C-alpha cells in the first residue's frame, strides 16, 4: 500500500479523522456565537464542568475525568480563564495534596451571560442536524465516550425536552 492508498483509507475509514473534523466544525459554530462574551467554546466547557462541582469547584482529577483531558492539558487550558479572573486554582481544604479549580464570582457571571449566546449556537446546530439527527449524534457520542472509558456518569444526563 502506498501513501496515497493509506491516505484514502484514513479518509474513508478513520473515526478519529471524522470525529475531529466534526468537533472542529461544531466548535467553530459555538466560538462564533460566543465571540461577544470573550469566551471560546472550550473555555465555556471548562467553566460549566467546574460549576457542576460542589460549591462551583472541582478537584483537578475529577475535572480531568469529566473532560477526558490529561492533567497537563487541563492545566494549560485553565491558564487563560484563571488569568481572566474567572477561576482560581488552589488546594482542597480537606486534602492539601488535591488541587481544585473554583469558579470566581466573575466566572459565575460570565457563565450566566454566555448562556444566551451558547443557546443561539445550540439551536442553530439542532436546526442543521434536525431533532432526530441531533439525538442520534448525542447518543452515539455518549456511547463512544462510555466505551472508551471517559468518565461514565461524570455529566448529568441530557434533558430530553
ABEGO torsion letter per residue (X at the ends): XBAAAAAAAAAAABAAAAAAAAAAAAAAAAAAAAAAAGBBAAAAAAAAAAAABBGGBBBAAAAAAAAGBBAAAAAAAAAAAAAAGABBBBBBAABAABBBBBBBAAAAAAAAAAAAAAAAAAAAAAAAAEAAAAAAAAAAAAAAAAAAGBGBGABBBBBAX
